Amino acid sequence: MKQPYLLLTPGPLSTTATVKAAMQIDYCTWDQDYREITEKVRAQLLTVAHANPETYTSVLLQGSGSYGVEATIGTAIPRQGALLMIAINGAYGQRISEIAAYYQIPHIDVCFDEDQAVDPNKIAQALAEHPEVTHFAMIHSETTTGILNPIEEIMPLLKARHIVSIIDAMSSFGGVPLNIDELDCDYLISSSNKCIQGVPGFAFIIAKQQALAKTAGNARSLCLDLYEQWQTMTKFPGKWRFTSPTHVVHAFAQALTELTAEGGVTKRYQRYCENQQRLSAGMQRLGFTLIIQPAIQGPIITSFNYPTPAFDFHHFYQFLKTRGFVIYPGKVTTTPSFRIGSIGDVQPQDIDRLLTVIADYQQHNQSH
Ligand SMILES: *Cc1c(COP(=O)(O)O)cnc(C)c1O
C-alpha cells in the first residue's frame, strides 16, 4: 500500500518501507530469537547514547513516551522525604508537573516563557533557594516549540548538589548527539517513534544502574514499576514483564540498523539540521515569521506564527494533506501558531517540495 502523505510531525513520524516491512512476522514473546532481539536493542541503545554498559542500563517499557516519563518519576522518587524540581518551558515540562501532582510528589516548578530556553542561571538561583531538592527533571528538546534546552549547562549544578537528574530527551535522542557518559545524568527517557524512526509502542529509559538499584519498592504503579521491569529484563535476559509489542520491537531493531547505515546520530543530526534550515529559510522567504529565535531553535520541529489573524489553519492543513504533507497544529498557549517537523524519513528535497506546495497555496488563497 502506498503511503498517501509524508508526516512532518514529531512522532509518530514517517518511517521507511523496510521498517514497516519488519512488522510482517508474528513472533511470540518467550521465544529465544525474540529475547535476543530485545537484548540486542537494549545494548544498541547504550551504544547510541555513548553510555558505558558497566554503569548504565537500558530498560524498555510498553506504552508511549509519557508512560516512560511517568514510570521514571514514579519509580526514581521515593514515597517519603523527596522534593522534585521541574524546569518548565512548554507542555512536556508541564506534563511532568501533572505526573508529580498525580503521585502527590512535592514539587517546585521553575517556569519560563514558552519562547525562551530554560536559563541555567535561574536554575542555579532556584536550587540555592531550595537546598532540600533531591530530584530534578527537565526536557531536552521541548517539542511544544522546538527549543533545545541547555541540559549540558544544568547537569553540573545538579551533580554539585548530588541531585538525581531525570531528562526527557524524547524528541532528541537519536537525532541530536548526546553523550551520556559525559552528561553523567541518572535517567534519560525516549521512545520508539521519535528520532530512532521506529513506530509507536514502547518507551525506553537509560538509567544509571547505581541510581535504579536504590529504587526497589518506590513505585506506586505495578505496570509502571521501572525497577521491576529492569529486574525481569536482567534476570531473564530479554524478557519483558508483560506482553510486549513484538512487531514494534522488530521494526525498532530494523530502525536501529538503518540509523547505523545512515552514519549514526551525527549524520542523522546533519540531515535534520539541513531539513530544519531549509524549512525555516524557505518559510521566511514566503513571509512566515518564526516564534523561536534561531539561537535556541533545535532541528526537530519549527513553530510559525499565523500569517494573519484570519488565517484558516484547518483549510491550510487540508490543502497540504491532499498534496502529500501532514503538518502539526501549534502548542504555544499565548500565540496562534502551527508547527512543521523535520524528523523521520524526510529528506531536504521533501522540504523543497513542501515549500513549493505552500507557495502554491498562497497563490490560490491571496486572502489568507
Ligand atoms: C513525544 C514527547 C513525549 C511523549 O509523548 P507521548 O504522546 O506519550 O508519546 C514526551 N516528551 C516530549 C518532549 C515529547 O516530544
The ligand as a Gaussian input file, in Angstrom:
#p B3LYP/6-31G(d) Opt

LIG

0 1
 C        6.588000      12.969000      22.281000
 C        7.044000      13.523000      23.560000
 C        6.674000      12.938000      24.791000
 C        5.787000      11.732000      24.909000
 O        4.569000      11.886000      24.296000
 P        3.670000      10.590000      24.035000
 O        2.479000      11.186000      23.343000
 O        3.357000       9.973000      25.309000
 O        4.485000       9.694000      23.147000
 C        7.228000      13.442000      25.946000
 N        8.073000      14.479000      25.919000
 C        8.452000      15.079000      24.766000
 C        9.428000      16.190000      24.826000
 C        7.938000      14.617000      23.554000
 O        8.328000      15.203000      22.411000

